[in-house]
């Protein structure tokens, strides 16, 4: 059984396609760095797509068929031509190896933010983590974000191929492999990386930061999420209550 990293603070950010995992990681990093000021605390963001065995993105629309028909039309024969998306395409062993080495080699405390579709999938990886976050959103919103990102903003893919990638691959992968990992999380972001959700995760991270590195927050107290008469939230860890999680509605 794996144990939590001793020096680094590991935060796992999992969730569906185009749910906002990368945005959440970058937002957490930016706000932490702003709060810490001159503190030696380093914040590192790791994209799990860097650990695919075939150096492919989480879902490559070019793998999926397109036709001259309407984009939303999926032919029966197409279903036998597309790859089946499974967690096996990610090299979890190499990721865990790199995280352990990073922890052993680190002379100062680090916050490591790992984001990806399967950030919460591997049990050993979950055991290494201090905070586990599932970034949720309804399917329509995620598809719209995906189209906006790859078709409207980047113009790297055609609308038809993106929709086919969703219908033939991402939707099935989400229901079979990704959504079930939600039960392993400590925090759920139900509408993507909203400010309150990000603040909750940051407060959780600060619970693990060494006392000599703790920032002096002038905006909100560390225990602002709970009334002071309930107890000292600063002493609470996300993992002390088994099978329970925080969800912001």
Steps between C-alpha positions, in 0.01 A plus 500: 500500500630843406535782750454871452798695373701627795629833369280591206129579534330301226163614368318290240252673268289251305181533299340480160608626160513881484370528857765758594776289657789697353326830571452396863864399537629826353259704711612324819864552406452869422314573822741299717801677355331835549424418864842358583692801371873449567443160661718214366191284445504378139185413306534248217226407252514159330273412208426128485492523120880509525481142625312343213682203353445622146553873562142577412263746656219385728274461199637561152204584272705412194474131600127510452324483162342791326276497199325734264177442687383706794750514784268345752435197278696192602497205262491148641811396310694789655471346845730216394769732365570716803729426795352407835603756759628332816713602800771260383626764256639692798829397660410515869821326607722766347288778649523350849873442456556862400291628792702293750829620354377857507409460865836347594703756309307802625681711760207734550132425532313481170137495397454260209175532304431199276206546265353255253208277412634216714660695783278311748506161326811331638476392867871538575495849352200589718681367807794729423276807481404743775194647326288340227268718290241400241407778258148438383268658245203387296568332168357782285720760668812287455426441132443873443829580675676241286359648178587853612855398593597291195270631227421864572810617689784280373343401167698173519207269432180494299169503682407162352810320625464644851137390525585153370786478749251578772229262379728206417762534770479761772141438604559126546832555673340746739225261611718186515823627656508865600172572675539203740820661640282775648440285808869520594522878522513733801359801317257528209492807278150456351523787251865503411771716658282770657663744746342347813608151396855612435511683835388184681780296344757770578391504865542123504852530356598758761419250774802298385737794448774529760428760767807704410368529143142591589393826328330780685163522327345840511195417289341211695593296808601141441191376684253722319321199354363404844375699799769536766286347774495163321873451540837577353479421129875551468561170681266298282629289214290401202566130557388462863142423403490187288259475209392862537574798279434870469266607222417858414152556357 
